[in-house]
Amino acid sequence: MNTIPTRSLRTFAYAVTILLLAISSVRGQSVTPTRPRITGISHVGYFVSDLPKAIAFWHDFLGFDVAYDLKKVGSDTDVRIAFIKIDDHQHVELFNEPPTAPPSMMSHLCFTVDDIEQMRTYLRFKGFEVKAGSGQTRTGDYAFEIKDPDGMLVEFVQSLPTGMEMQAAGKFEPDTRISSRIYHVGFLVGNSQKSLDFYGNILGFTEMWRGGANPAELSWINMKVPGGNDYVEFMLYRNAPGNFGTKNHISLVVPDIEKAVAILNKRPAIKTYGKVLTIATGINQKRQVNMYDPDGTRVELMEANTVTGKPTPSSTAPPPPAAHD
C-alpha cells in the first residue's frame, strides 16, 4: 500500500492552515491557529570554558554519558557541542565556546512540541518573527527558536526517528546516573508580568507555585508546561546579579536526596569537585542540594515530594519592581 511521507503531510497541513487564515482575513473574520502540545523540557544549553572539565563534571561526578556530539564546521575533531543524555527525551548541551551574553553561561532552553510547523503558524499569528522551515537541524530534528521577554533563546523541537536523539534511544543510560529526569530549569526574569504573559498566555504554561526568601517580596514563580509535568522557575530580580550561574540553573529530580549525596560522596570525582555537599530544605519544603559545574553554573538535585507530604502554600507577596520595561 502506498503511503504519503510524514513530511509531505506536515507541509500540506501547513499550507492548508495558511490558506484558511488568508480566507478568513478576506472575510473579515479572525481564526486563531491551535497551539500544538508542548510536552516537556527537551534540553537546556550552557556555554563552558573548558569542555573536558565540564564533561568530567557531568560524567565522572554525576554519572551521565555523552551520547553524541557535533563538531565545529570544517573540523573532524574539534567538538562544538557535547550532548549529555539525561533520558531518552531530555539532555544537556555543552557549548564549547564563549557565552554570547556574559555573564550568563546559559545558551538556551528548548521545549518538545508534537507539531513544529503548527507551532510556527501559531507564533506567527501571535506576532512573533519566525523563520520559515529550513529542513532538519544538524542533529536531524525539526526545530526553530524565538526570544522570550528577557532576550533568552527559547527553542521548540520535534524529534524525528532518524535524528540523533532517537537513534540514541535506549543507549547511554548508565546505572551511574544520579538522576533520570530534568525536573525544572530556572532562569532570571526581570519583568514578572511580561514573562507570565509570554509563558502563560502565549505558550499556555500554568502556574504551580510561587514563593520568596523574603516574606515581603516574591522571589520565584513556577510554571508547568501545558502537556506534561516539567516546569520552569522564574528567578525574579530587581537588579541583575553579578553571578548568573547561581540563579540560572538546572534541577534534576531524585527520589532520596540522602542516598544521592551518599553515592556522590563515594565517587573518586568528589575530590576533584572539592566542595561539601550540603542538604537543605527549601522554602518549597523540598529537600535539595546545590552543586556547581567548573564555570559556576548551578546543578540542583531535588526531591519531588515535600518533607511534610503536603503541598506548600504559595506566597502572596508582590513581585519586585520590574527591572526593565
N, C-alpha and C positions, 0 to 999 in steps of 0.2 A: 504493500500500500504506500502510495506517495505521501510524503508529509512536507509541510511548509516549514522552513528553518525558523527557529525561535526569533532570531534577529530580524528576519523579514516580517514576522508577525508584529514585533515590537515597533518597527518602523512604520508599518501600516497603521497601527493603533495611534501612533503619534500624529501621523498625517490626518487621520480622521478627527482627532481632538482639535487640531489647529483649524480644520475646515469648519467644524461646528462652532468654534469660537468666532470665526470670521462671519458665519451666517447669523449668529446671534447678535453680533455687533451691528450688522446691516439692519437688522430688525429693531434695533434699539433696546435689545434685551441684554441682560448680564448673566452669563453662565460661569460659575466658578468651577474650575477643574478640581477633581477629587485629589486630595493629598494621598500619596501611597503610604503604605505602612512603614514606619521607622521602627525596626525590631530590636535594635540594641546598639551598643558601642562596638564598632568593628575594631578600631585601634586608636592609639594616640601616638604622636611622633614627638621625639625630643632630639635636639641637637646635642652632640657630645664632642668634647675637645680631644679625647683620646679614645678611639674606638676599641682597641684591645682591652683597655682598663674597664670601659663600660660593659663590654661583653663578659669580662671576668666577673663583674658585679652581678650580672643577671644569670650567668651560667654557673660559676663556681660557688657563689654565695647563695643565690635564690633558687638555683637548680633548674633553670629553664634552658632550652636548646635554641640555637639559631636554626630556623627551619630552611631559610633561603636568604639570598642577598641580591642586590643589584649593583653592578659595577658602574663606575663613573664612565661617562660617554667617552669612547676612544681608548678605554683601558680594559685589559682582560684580567687584571689582578687587583686594581685599586677599588676597594668597596666604597660605594657612596651610601647605601642604606643596608643595614642588617636587620632582619626581621626576627624578633624574639617571639616564639609561639607561646601563647597562654593556653589556648584550647583550639578546637577546630574552627572557631568563629571569631576569635579575638587574638590580637597580637600587639606588640610594641615595636615601633620603628625607630631605630637609632640612626640619625643622620650624621655622617662623618664630615661635618662642615660647620663653619661658624654660624651662630644664630643670625637670623635676618632682622630681629628686633631686640637687641640687647637691652636690659639684662635677662630677658626671658629666654629660657632654653626650650620652651615648648614650641614645636613647629606647627602642629595642627591637631584637630580632633576629627574623627571620622565615624559616621553612623551608617549602619546597614539599612538599605531600603529594598523593597521587593519589586520595584519597577523604576529604574533610573530615568527613563525617558518621561514617565509621568511626573517624576519629581522636577525635572527640568521645566516641563509645561506649567506645573503648579507654581513654581517660584517665579517664573517669568510673569505669570498672571498677577502675582503679588508685587511686582515691580522690581525684582532683582535682575541684575545683568548676569545672564547665564550663557556661557559659550555653547555653541551648537556641538552636538556629539561628534567626536573626532576618532571614533574607533576605540579599541581597547588600550588600557594603560600598559606600562612595561611589565606589570605583574599579571597581565592577562584578564583584567576585570574591566567593567564599565564604571567610571567614576567622574565626578566633577566637584568643584569647590566654590564656595562663596565666602564672604566675610560676615562675622557677627558684629553687633554694635561696638565692640571694643577693638575691632580690626583683626580678630583671630580668624585664621582659616578654618572653616568648617566644611568637611568633605562628606560626600554621600557616595556609597559604593554598592554595586550589585555584583556579587561574586558569580563567576561562570565556571562550569565544570572543568574547563581547560586552563583555568587560572592557577597561579602558583599556590594560593591558599587551599583550593580544593584538591590540588594534586598532593598536598602535604597532609590531607585528612587522615587521621588515624596514625600518623607518624610524629616523631619529635615530641612525644609526651612522656618524658622520663618520670619515674617514681620520685625523683628528687625534687620535682616542682613543689614549691612551698604553697602554691595556690593553683586552682584550675579555672579561675574566673576573675575578670576585671569587674569589681563591684561598682565603682564610680570613678569619674575623673573630675577633679576640682581645678578651677581657674579663676583668675582675678576678674572682677566685674566692677567697672567704675560708675555705672548708672543702672541701678537695680530694675527700674521700671522699663527701660529700653530692652534689657535682657529678658525680662518677663514677657514683654510683647513679642520679641523675636522667637524665643524658645517655646513660649506658651501659646500665644495667639497664632503665630505663623506655623511653627513646627508641631504644635499640638502636645507638647510636654505638659504634664500635670504636676502641681506642687505636692510634695510629700511631707516636708517638714522644714521648719526654719528655726534657727537658734542663734545665740550670741554669747561670746565670752563675757561681755559686759551686759548686765540685765537691762541697761538703759538704751542699748543700741544693738541693732541686728548685725550679725557677722556672716551668716551662711543661709542660703536658700537651696534646698534640694529639689530637683525637677526630674521626674521619671519619663523615659521615652514612652510614646503612646502605644507601642506594640510589644512591650517587653518589660523587664524588671530592672534593667540598668538605669543609672541616673547620673546626672551631672550636679556638681556642687558649685554654686556661685560663691566666690570668696570676695565679700564686699569690702571696699576701702574708701577712705577719704582722700588720702594721698598715696600714690603708688609706692610700695615698699622698695627698699634697696635690693633685697634678695627675693626675686620672684620664685625661686625654687622651693622655698618653704610654703608658699601658697599654691602655686601651680603644681598639682600632684596627681598621682595615680593611686587608687586604693584597690588592693587585692583582698578578696574575702577568704577567711579561714574559719573552720569550724571550732577550733580550740586555740586561742592565742598563746596559752602557756605551752602547749605541745609544740606549736610552730616555733616559738622562741627557743625552746629546748633543742629542737632539731638544728636550728641555725647556729646555736652556740657550740654544737659538737662538730661543725664543719671546719676544716682547716682554714677556709677563707675568712673566718671571723677574725683571724689575726691580721690579715690584710685590711679588712674593713676597719678595725681599730676603734670601734665605738661600742659603748654599752647599750644593749637593747632593753629599753625600759617600757614595761607595760603600764598603760594608764587607761582610766575610764573617761571618755569624752563627755561633753555636755549632753550629747545624744544618748548617754548611758550605755554606750557600746565600748567594749574593751578593744584597745588598739595599741600598736607600736609603730613608731616612725623610724624610717631608715633613709639614707641619702646616697645617691649614686656619686661617682667621683666628681661630678660637676655641681653637686649640691641639690639636685632635683629630688624631691621627697617621694618615697615609695612607702605607702601606708598599708599595714596589714590590719584588718578589722574583722571582728565577728559580726555576723548578720543580726544576731539577737541581742536585746538589751540585757543588762545584768538583773533587771527587775522582772524580766519576762513580759513586760507591758510596754506599749508604745509610749515614747517620751513626748509630752505635750509640746506644741510649738510655742515659740516666743511670740509675744505680742508687741515687742519693742519696735520702734520705727527704724528704717534703714538709715545709714549715714547719708549726709548730703551728697548729691551726685558729684563725682569727681570730674565729670565732663558732660557737656550737653549732648 
